[in-house]
Amino acid sequence: MKQEELVELYILDQKELMSSYKQGDFVALPNTYTKFFRRFFPWQLVRFIWINIRMMVMIFKSHR
């Protein structure tokens, strides 16, 4: 950025700032089902194996 360029700063008041957010702007929180499977070791092991198999298939296809 050149030094001659000017940057304007707009300061919003609290009401304008809060009204600029919509419901879709925030991250969804995980439910109990999702939290359970994130901590459930057998499921994580199955996912790990499945992802590795998919990677190996892609690598073998690229070496042909």
Secondary structure as the mmCIF struct_conf table of DSSP 4:
data_model
#
loop_
_struct_conf.conf_type_id
_struct_conf.id
_struct_conf.beg_label_comp_id
_struct_conf.beg_label_asym_id
_struct_conf.beg_label_seq_id
_struct_conf.end_label_comp_id
_struct_conf.end_label_asym_id
_struct_conf.end_label_seq_id
TURN_TY1_P TURN_TY1_P1 GLN A 3 GLU A 4
HELX_LH_PP_P HELX_LH_PP_P1 TYR A 10 ASP A 13
HELX_RH_AL_P HELX_RH_AL_P1 GLN A 14 SER A 19
TURN_TY1_P TURN_TY1_P2 SER A 20 SER A 20
HELX_RH_3T_P HELX_RH_3T_P1 GLN A 23 ASP A 25
BEND BEND1 PHE A 26 PHE A 26
HELX_LH_PP_P HELX_LH_PP_P2 VAL A 27 PRO A 30
HELX_RH_AL_P HELX_RH_AL_P2 THR A 32 ARG A 39
HELX_RH_AL_P HELX_RH_AL_P3 PHE A 41 SER A 62
TURN_TY1_P TURN_TY1_P3 HIS A 63 HIS A 63
#
